[in-house]
Amino acid sequence: MRIVTAVSVTVLAAAGVGHGVVSSLDTGIRRVDAFKDMKNRPEPGHGMNVLLVGTDGRDKITPELKRKYRLGGAPCHCTDTIMIVHISADRNRASVVSLPRDSYAELPEHIDQNSGKHHRPHPVRLNAAYAEGGPNLTVRTVEHMTKVKIDHYVEVDFTSFMKTVDVLGGVEICTDQPLKDSYTGLDLPAGTHELNGGEALQYVRSRHIDGAADLGRMRRQQRFLAALIAKATSSGVLLNPVKFSGVTKSLLGSVRADKGFGTSDMLALGRAMRNFSPSSSEFTTVPLGTMGHMVPGIGSTLKWDEDKAGKLFKALREDKPLAPYRARSTSALVPVAPQQIRVQVDNGTTTPGLGERVDAALRSTGFRTTRAPGTVPVPRGGAPLARTVVAYDPRWDRSAKSLATALPGCAMRKVAGQGATLRVIAGADFRKIKRVRAEAPNQGEFGVVTGDQVTCG
């Protein structure tokens, strides 16, 4: 994600500035030979494929900011974000495919960059390719797994990510539910937020918000990239040489790229992508088959769905869109589809028929209600329930968040042992149900969303 942020701004901005500004970035990028001595590579496809890798480098971040944004500890010098960004041959579309860092992978034969030891092919988690063989082994492994020829390699660390977001003036993120992660310090109430560089880093790093772990984090990373594209294309930074110069300078000293990714590539892409927008981008994660695939000596990994993943990467090679066109939905995005959530509705007020009304409204938007609403007696001398409540077992917290999104302003109450059925106690504040849909709607076979479907507004 950190890579995508930096590179997207760089590539897009080239559309409106002079050769000299982009040349200054070209000379400042640290170069790496990511394609040295590579043989038996996939056949070239149509368009351009960039492997974007994010590392946890933080050497230039001040101690104060490290404490503030919980960036302590020694970096592992590993990759926790890996994406293939495909730019279509007509330069009118970008397809971003996230590759989970815990994906099951088999490294090709190589020399360990740390020990100098010769290794025969062996299974690992995907992010171990960088630890054992750096950019070169990472590219070789990804090409072997996807059969997609990588044209360019770009790598960015924490420092450039934070600086780039700050130079842009922040990026707008919206959430229907509070997001809190004690590990990164992320603490966002429900609503719309303008995130600075440090806050944005917390947002894209957080993986302890819910049970989705890394998969949830990848969805947030994709959402952030869409928001960043929206900010870059609407703020004037692409056409303002002074603003763009500030963005490019923020990247100097932090970016590493292959020797072939230079000024001419950036300018050509930029000119072709002048009309690029969030709706021109599409995001997905490689389809997964087996979750928790155990490998001796390695532990739990994620195995790809070979059939669906093969079709996805074939579409990239053939330069085909991953998602069909559809009109923008006004439904709120939630982590669990309403069709998967069972709900019992009870009336917590003295208003006749309120339970039946709430049950019917939830059912009409896709929730699996019991169709048997009950009544919660008002205590003698007490008052009817003023605020609607969603009661839930903590084991089904993601379903509860999805249901609460459909009931704006409701309170959430944990009830240990309640089980899989969620309970809505309708209060006097109930007005209507907000329509919701799953965060990753089924677009064809690949679960693709376009950028304009996940940005605020």
C-alpha positions as CSV (number, residue, x, y, z in Angstrom):
1,M,0.0,0.0,0.0
2,R,2.8,2.4,0.9
3,I,4.3,1.7,-2.5
4,V,1.1,2.1,-4.3
5,T,0.6,5.5,-2.7
6,A,3.9,6.8,-3.7
7,V,4.1,5.4,-7.2
8,S,0.5,6.3,-8.1
9,V,1.1,10.0,-7.2
10,T,4.4,10.0,-9.1
11,V,3.0,8.4,-12.2
12,L,-0.2,10.4,-12.3
13,A,1.5,13.7,-11.6
14,A,3.8,13.4,-14.6
15,A,0.8,14.4,-16.7
16,G,1.0,18.0,-15.9
17,V,4.6,18.9,-15.1
18,G,7.8,19.4,-17.0
19,H,10.5,17.0,-17.7
20,G,12.9,18.7,-15.3
21,V,10.7,18.1,-12.3
22,V,10.3,14.4,-13.0
23,S,14.0,14.1,-13.8
24,S,14.8,15.3,-10.3
25,L,12.8,12.4,-8.9
26,D,14.5,10.0,-11.4
27,T,18.0,11.0,-10.1
28,G,17.0,10.7,-6.5
29,I,15.5,7.1,-6.6
30,R,17.8,4.4,-5.3
31,R,18.2,1.7,-7.9
32,V,18.0,-2.0,-7.5
33,D,18.6,-4.8,-10.1
34,A,15.4,-6.7,-9.6
35,F,15.7,-8.6,-12.8
36,K,19.4,-9.7,-12.7
37,D,20.1,-13.1,-14.5
38,M,16.4,-14.0,-14.7
39,K,15.6,-16.8,-17.1
40,N,12.5,-18.7,-18.3
41,R,10.3,-15.7,-17.6
42,P,6.6,-15.5,-18.6
43,E,5.7,-14.2,-22.1
44,P,5.0,-10.4,-22.2
45,G,1.4,-9.5,-22.0
46,H,-0.4,-6.3,-22.9
47,G,-0.1,-3.2,-20.8
48,M,2.3,-2.7,-18.0
49,N,2.7,-4.7,-14.7
50,V,4.4,-3.1,-11.7
51,L,5.2,-5.1,-8.6
52,L,4.7,-2.8,-5.6
53,V,6.3,-3.9,-2.4
54,G,6.0,-2.2,1.0
55,T,8.7,-2.6,3.7
56,D,8.8,-1.5,7.3
57,G,11.8,0.8,7.0
58,R,11.6,3.7,9.4
59,D,15.2,5.0,9.8
60,K,14.4,8.6,9.0
61,I,11.3,8.9,11.3
62,T,12.0,10.9,14.5
63,P,11.8,9.2,17.9
64,E,8.8,11.5,18.8
65,L,6.8,10.3,15.8
66,K,7.8,6.7,16.4
67,R,6.3,7.0,19.9
68,K,3.2,8.8,18.7
69,Y,2.3,6.4,15.9
70,R,3.7,3.3,17.7
71,L,6.5,2.5,15.3
72,G,8.9,1.2,17.9
73,G,11.0,-1.8,17.7
74,A,13.6,-2.9,15.1
75,P,12.3,-3.3,11.5
76,C,12.2,-6.8,10.2
77,H,13.3,-5.7,6.7
78,C,10.5,-7.8,5.2
79,T,7.5,-7.2,3.0
80,D,4.1,-6.9,4.6
81,T,2.4,-5.5,1.5
82,I,2.7,-7.0,-2.0
83,M,0.6,-5.8,-5.0
84,I,0.6,-6.2,-8.7
85,V,-0.6,-3.0,-10.4
86,H,-1.6,-3.5,-14.0
87,I,-1.8,-0.4,-16.2
88,S,-3.9,-1.1,-19.3
89,A,-2.3,-0.7,-22.8
90,D,-4.6,2.2,-23.5
91,R,-3.5,3.8,-20.1
92,N,-7.2,4.3,-19.1
93,R,-7.4,1.6,-16.4
94,A,-5.4,0.4,-13.4
95,S,-6.1,-3.0,-11.9
96,V,-4.7,-3.6,-8.4
97,V,-4.3,-7.2,-7.2
98,S,-3.2,-7.7,-3.5
99,L,-1.2,-10.8,-2.8
100,P,-1.5,-11.8,0.9
101,R,1.9,-11.9,2.6
102,D,1.1,-15.2,4.2
103,S,0.3,-16.8,0.9
104,Y,1.7,-20.3,0.4
105,A,4.6,-20.1,-2.0
106,E,7.4,-22.2,-3.3
107,L,10.7,-20.3,-3.8
108,P,12.7,-21.2,-6.8
109,E,16.3,-22.3,-6.5
110,H,18.4,-19.4,-5.2
111,I,21.4,-18.1,-3.2
112,D,20.4,-16.7,0.2
113,Q,21.4,-13.0,0.3
114,N,22.2,-13.2,4.0
115,S,24.2,-16.4,4.4
116,G,25.3,-17.0,0.9
117,K,23.9,-20.5,1.2
118,H,22.5,-22.3,-1.9
119,H,18.9,-23.2,-1.5
120,R,16.9,-25.7,-3.6
121,P,13.2,-24.9,-4.2
122,H,11.3,-25.0,-0.9
123,P,7.9,-23.9,0.5
124,V,7.6,-20.6,2.5
125,R,5.1,-17.8,3.1
126,L,5.3,-15.3,0.2
127,N,6.9,-12.5,2.2
128,A,9.9,-14.7,3.0
129,A,11.1,-14.3,-0.6
130,Y,12.3,-10.8,0.2
131,A,14.0,-11.9,3.4
132,E,15.9,-14.6,1.6
133,G,16.6,-13.1,-1.8
134,G,15.5,-9.4,-1.8
135,P,13.7,-7.8,-4.8
136,N,15.1,-10.3,-7.4
137,L,13.8,-13.4,-5.6
138,T,10.5,-11.6,-4.9
139,V,10.0,-10.9,-8.6
140,R,11.0,-14.5,-9.6
141,T,8.6,-16.0,-7.0
142,V,5.6,-13.8,-8.0
143,E,6.2,-14.5,-11.7
144,H,6.4,-18.2,-11.0
145,M,3.1,-18.1,-9.0
146,T,1.1,-15.9,-11.4
147,K,2.7,-16.4,-14.8
148,V,2.4,-12.6,-15.2
149,K,5.6,-10.9,-16.5
150,I,6.6,-8.1,-14.2
151,D,7.8,-5.0,-16.1
152,H,8.9,-2.8,-13.2
153,Y,9.7,-3.2,-9.5
154,V,9.1,-0.4,-6.9
155,E,9.6,-0.4,-3.2
156,V,8.7,2.2,-0.6
157,D,9.1,2.4,3.2
158,F,7.2,4.0,6.1
159,T,9.0,7.3,5.7
160,S,8.0,8.1,2.2
161,F,4.4,7.1,2.8
162,M,4.0,9.5,5.7
163,K,5.7,12.4,3.9
164,T,3.7,11.9,0.7
165,V,0.3,12.0,2.5
166,D,1.3,15.1,4.4
167,V,2.5,16.9,1.2
168,L,-0.9,16.1,-0.4
169,G,-2.6,17.8,2.6
170,G,-4.0,14.6,4.0
171,V,-6.4,12.0,2.6
172,E,-10.1,11.6,3.4
173,I,-11.3,8.3,4.8
174,C,-14.9,7.5,5.9
175,T,-16.1,4.6,8.1
176,D,-19.5,3.5,9.2
177,Q,-18.1,1.9,12.4
178,P,-15.4,3.0,14.9
179,L,-12.0,1.5,14.1
180,K,-9.7,0.9,17.0
181,D,-6.4,-1.1,17.1
182,S,-4.4,-1.1,20.3
183,Y,-1.3,-2.3,18.4
184,T,-1.0,0.6,16.0
185,G,-2.9,3.2,18.1
186,L,-5.6,3.6,15.4
187,D,-8.7,5.1,17.0
188,L,-11.3,6.5,14.5
189,P,-14.9,7.1,15.5
190,A,-17.5,6.5,12.9
191,G,-17.6,9.3,10.4
192,T,-15.4,11.1,7.9
193,H,-11.8,11.9,8.7
194,E,-8.9,13.7,7.1
195,L,-5.9,11.6,7.9
196,N,-2.3,13.0,8.0
197,G,0.7,10.8,7.2
198,G,1.1,9.2,10.6
199,E,-2.7,8.5,11.0
200,A,-2.8,7.1,7.4
201,L,0.0,4.8,8.2
202,Q,-1.9,3.5,11.3
203,Y,-5.0,3.0,9.1
204,V,-3.2,0.9,6.4
205,R,-1.1,-1.1,9.0
206,S,-3.9,-2.1,11.4
207,R,-4.8,-5.8,11.4
208,H,-6.3,-6.2,14.9
209,I,-9.6,-4.4,14.3
210,D,-11.7,-7.5,13.8
211,G,-11.3,-11.2,13.0
212,A,-10.5,-10.5,9.3
213,A,-6.8,-9.8,10.3
214,D,-4.6,-9.4,7.1
215,L,-7.6,-9.7,4.7
216,G,-9.4,-6.8,6.4
217,R,-6.2,-4.8,6.3
218,M,-5.8,-5.4,2.6
219,R,-9.3,-4.1,2.0
220,R,-8.5,-1.0,4.0
221,Q,-5.3,-0.6,2.0
222,Q,-7.2,-0.8,-1.3
223,R,-9.8,1.7,0.1
224,F,-7.0,4.1,1.0
225,L,-5.4,3.9,-2.4
226,A,-8.8,4.8,-4.0
227,A,-9.1,7.7,-1.6
228,L,-5.6,8.9,-2.5
229,I,-6.3,8.8,-6.2
230,A,-9.4,10.8,-5.6
231,K,-7.4,13.4,-3.6
232,A,-4.6,13.6,-6.2
233,T,-7.0,14.0,-9.1
234,S,-9.3,16.6,-7.5
235,S,-6.8,18.7,-5.5
236,G,-4.9,20.2,-8.5
237,V,-1.6,18.7,-7.4
238,L,-1.2,16.9,-10.8
239,L,-1.2,20.2,-12.7
240,N,0.7,22.3,-10.3
241,P,4.5,22.0,-10.7
242,V,5.2,23.5,-7.3
243,K,2.9,21.1,-5.5
244,F,4.1,18.2,-7.5
245,S,7.7,19.1,-6.8
246,G,6.9,18.9,-3.1
247,V,5.4,15.5,-3.5
248,T,8.4,14.2,-5.5
249,K,10.9,15.5,-3.0
250,S,9.1,13.7,-0.2
251,L,9.9,10.5,-1.9
252,L,13.7,11.0,-2.4
253,G,15.9,8.8,-0.4
254,S,13.1,6.4,0.4
255,V,12.1,4.8,-2.9
256,R,13.9,1.9,-4.6
257,A,13.1,0.9,-8.1
258,D,14.4,-1.1,-11.0
259,K,16.9,0.5,-13.3
260,G,14.4,0.7,-16.2
261,F,11.7,2.7,-14.4
262,G,12.8,6.2,-15.3
263,T,11.8,9.6,-16.5
264,S,10.6,8.6,-19.9
265,D,8.3,5.9,-18.4
266,M,6.8,8.3,-15.9
267,L,6.2,11.0,-18.4
268,A,4.6,8.7,-21.0
269,L,2.3,7.2,-18.4
270,G,1.4,10.5,-17.0
271,R,0.5,12.1,-20.4
272,A,-1.7,9.1,-21.2
273,M,-3.4,9.1,-17.8
274,R,-4.5,12.7,-17.6
275,N,-8.1,11.7,-17.3
276,F,-7.5,9.0,-14.7
277,S,-10.0,8.9,-11.8
278,P,-11.1,6.6,-9.0
279,S,-13.7,5.0,-11.3
280,S,-10.8,4.0,-13.6
281,S,-9.3,1.9,-10.9
282,E,-10.3,-1.6,-9.8
283,F,-9.1,-3.5,-6.7
284,T,-9.2,-7.2,-5.7
285,T,-7.3,-9.8,-3.7
286,V,-6.1,-13.0,-5.3
287,P,-8.9,-15.6,-4.7
288,L,-8.2,-17.9,-1.8
289,G,-8.9,-21.6,-1.5
290,T,-7.6,-23.0,1.8
291,M,-7.4,-20.8,4.9
292,G,-4.9,-22.0,7.5
293,H,-3.1,-24.4,5.3
294,M,-0.5,-25.9,7.6
295,V,3.1,-26.5,6.4
296,P,5.7,-28.3,8.5
297,G,8.3,-25.9,9.8
298,I,6.4,-22.9,8.6
299,G,3.0,-23.0,10.2
300,S,-0.3,-21.6,8.8
301,T,-0.4,-20.3,5.3
302,L,-3.1,-19.2,2.8
303,K,-3.5,-21.3,-0.4
304,W,-4.8,-19.7,-3.5
305,D,-7.8,-21.1,-5.4
306,E,-5.9,-22.4,-8.3
307,D,-8.7,-22.2,-10.8
308,K,-10.0,-18.7,-9.9
309,A,-6.5,-17.3,-9.4
310,G,-5.5,-18.7,-12.8
311,K,-8.4,-16.9,-14.5
312,L,-7.6,-13.7,-12.7
313,F,-4.0,-13.6,-13.8
314,K,-5.0,-14.7,-17.3
315,A,-7.2,-11.6,-17.4
316,L,-4.2,-9.4,-16.4
317,R,-2.1,-11.0,-19.1
318,E,-4.8,-10.3,-21.7
319,D,-5.3,-6.8,-20.5
320,K,-9.0,-7.4,-19.7
321,P,-11.0,-5.5,-17.0
322,L,-11.6,-7.5,-13.9
323,A,-14.9,-6.0,-13.0
324,P,-17.9,-5.2,-15.3
325,Y,-19.3,-1.8,-15.4
326,R,-22.1,-1.0,-12.9
327,A,-23.7,2.1,-11.5
328,R,-22.4,3.4,-8.2
329,S,-24.3,1.9,-5.3
330,T,-25.7,4.1,-2.5
331,S,-25.6,1.2,0.0
332,A,-23.1,1.4,2.9
333,L,-20.2,-1.1,2.8
334,V,-20.1,-3.6,5.6
335,P,-17.8,-6.5,6.4
336,V,-20.5,-9.2,6.4
337,A,-23.4,-9.5,3.9
338,P,-26.8,-9.0,5.5
339,Q,-28.0,-12.3,3.9
340,Q,-25.5,-14.1,6.3
341,I,-26.9,-12.5,9.5
342,R,-29.8,-13.9,11.5
343,V,-31.7,-11.3,13.6
344,Q,-34.3,-11.5,16.4
345,V,-36.2,-8.2,16.8
346,D,-37.9,-7.1,20.0
347,N,-39.9,-3.9,20.7
348,G,-38.4,-2.0,23.6
349,T,-41.1,0.7,23.6
350,T,-44.9,1.0,24.2
351,T,-45.4,1.9,20.5
352,P,-47.7,-0.8,19.0
353,G,-46.3,-2.7,16.0
354,L,-42.8,-1.2,16.2
355,G,-41.2,-4.7,16.4
356,E,-43.1,-5.9,13.3
357,R,-42.1,-2.7,11.4
358,V,-38.4,-3.1,12.3
359,D,-38.4,-6.8,11.5
360,A,-40.0,-6.1,8.0
361,A,-37.6,-3.3,7.3
362,L,-34.5,-5.4,8.1
363,R,-35.9,-8.3,6.1
364,S,-36.6,-6.2,3.0
365,T,-32.9,-5.1,3.0
366,G,-31.6,-8.7,3.1
367,F,-31.2,-9.6,6.8
368,R,-32.5,-13.0,7.9
369,T,-35.0,-12.1,10.6
370,T,-36.9,-14.6,12.6
371,R,-40.2,-13.1,11.5
372,A,-41.4,-13.4,15.1
373,P,-40.7,-10.1,16.8
374,G,-41.2,-10.0,20.6
375,T,-41.7,-7.4,23.2
376,V,-39.5,-6.2,26.1
377,P,-41.7,-5.2,29.0
378,V,-41.2,-1.7,30.3
379,P,-40.3,-1.8,34.0
380,R,-43.0,-0.5,36.5
381,G,-42.2,3.2,36.9
382,G,-39.6,3.0,34.2
383,A,-39.4,4.6,30.7
384,P,-39.6,3.0,27.3
385,L,-36.2,2.3,25.6
386,A,-35.1,5.6,24.0
387,R,-32.2,4.3,21.9
388,T,-32.2,1.2,19.7
389,V,-29.8,-1.6,20.9
390,V,-27.9,-4.3,19.0
391,A,-27.1,-7.1,21.4
392,Y,-24.5,-9.6,20.2
393,D,-22.1,-12.4,21.2
394,P,-18.5,-11.0,20.9
395,R,-17.7,-14.0,18.7
396,W,-20.0,-12.5,16.0
397,D,-18.7,-8.9,16.3
398,R,-18.2,-8.4,12.6
399,S,-21.8,-9.4,11.9
400,A,-22.9,-7.0,14.7
401,K,-21.0,-4.1,13.1
402,S,-22.7,-4.8,9.8
403,L,-26.2,-4.9,11.5
404,A,-25.4,-1.7,13.5
405,T,-24.5,0.1,10.3
406,A,-28.1,-0.5,9.1
407,L,-29.4,1.1,12.3
408,P,-27.7,4.5,12.4
409,G,-27.3,5.8,16.0
410,C,-27.9,2.5,17.7
411,A,-26.1,1.3,20.8
412,M,-24.1,-2.0,20.8
413,R,-24.2,-4.3,23.8
414,K,-22.0,-7.4,24.2
415,V,-23.8,-10.5,25.6
416,A,-21.4,-13.4,26.1
417,G,-23.0,-16.7,25.2
418,Q,-25.9,-15.3,23.2
419,G,-24.9,-17.3,20.1
420,A,-25.0,-16.5,16.4
421,T,-28.4,-14.9,16.3
422,L,-28.2,-11.1,16.9
423,R,-30.9,-9.2,18.7
424,V,-32.3,-5.8,18.0
425,I,-34.2,-4.1,20.7
426,A,-36.1,-1.3,18.9
427,G,-36.1,2.1,20.7
428,A,-38.1,5.2,20.3
429,D,-35.3,6.7,18.1
430,F,-36.0,4.2,15.3
431,R,-36.8,5.9,12.0
432,K,-35.6,3.8,9.1
433,I,-33.1,1.1,8.0
434,K,-30.0,2.1,6.0
435,R,-29.3,-0.2,3.1
436,V,-26.0,-2.1,3.4
437,R,-24.0,-4.4,1.2
438,A,-20.9,-6.6,1.7
439,E,-17.6,-4.8,1.6
440,A,-16.3,-7.0,-1.3
441,P,-19.4,-7.5,-3.6
442,N,-19.2,-10.3,-6.0
443,Q,-18.1,-8.7,-9.3
444,G,-17.8,-11.7,-11.6
445,E,-15.5,-14.3,-10.1
446,F,-12.9,-12.0,-8.5
447,G,-14.8,-9.9,-5.9
448,V,-13.6,-6.6,-7.5
449,V,-14.6,-3.1,-6.5
450,T,-13.8,0.1,-8.4
451,G,-12.3,3.1,-6.7
452,D,-15.4,5.3,-6.8
453,Q,-17.3,2.6,-4.9
454,V,-15.1,2.7,-1.8
455,T,-14.3,6.5,-1.5
456,C,-16.3,8.9,0.7
457,G,-19.3,10.7,-0.7
